Amino acid sequence: MRLNELEQEFRRDLQGVASDLRWSAVELLRLSEQLRRAGNDTDAEAVMRLCDLFQGDEERLSGYAEEIKARAITRTKPH
């Protein structure tokens, strides 16, 4: 059974946000490395914690998108 239009849109939205989080985590990693090279280990660690949070959120959203694809999560138009 194919996904309905609302489910397809929902899945695309989740994938888009997950992709944004992935890109943000990569940028944060780059900034953390620059901070570390500049001798600012405290801020580098704080940025790394944010990076870890973003990566976890990205994985969770990607998992939800896969659940939609597998029809474990459905979305219908409200009545």
N, C-alpha and C positions, 0 to 999 in steps of 0.2 A: 504494500500500500504506500502510495506516495505521500509526501508531506503536503499539508494544505498551505495556502499562501501565508497565513499568519505564522505557522510553524517555520516556514522557510525564512521569513523575515526575522523571526526571533533567533533562529540559528545563525543567520548572517550577522545580526547585531552582537550576539555573544562572541562569535569568531572575531568580529571587528574590534571589540573591546579587549579581547584576549591578545590580539595582535598589537594593539596600542600598549598594553601592559608589557608585552615581550620587548618591544622597541624601547620603552621607557627603562626597563631593567638593564638593557644593554647600554643605554646612555648613562645610567647611574653607575654601572660598573666602570665605565670609562672615566667618569668624574671621580669615583673613589680612587682609582689608580693614580690620577693626577694629584689628588689630595695627599695620598700616601707618599708620592715622590717629593711633594713639597714639604713633607715632614709633619703633616697634619693628620696624625693617625686617629685621633679622637673623632674628627668629622668623617674621616674615611670609613671608620667602623659604623658610624651612624648611617651613612649613605648605603653601606653594604646591607645593613638590616632592612632598609627600605627596599633595596633590590631583591632581597630574599622574600619579603612580603609580596612584592609585585609578581615575582615568579610563581609563588604559591597561588595567588589569585588567578594568574593566567592559566595555570594548570587546571584549577577548579572550573573556570568558565569554559575552557576547552572540553572538559569532561561533560559539562552540561550540554554543550553543543552536540557532542556525540550521543548523549542520551536522547536528545530530540531526534537525531538521525535514526536511532534505533527504535524510536517510537515509545520510549520509556517515559518521556515527557511530552505531553500534547498541549496544544493551545487552540482554543476556539474563540470565536467572536462572542463577546458578552451579549446576553439577551437584552 
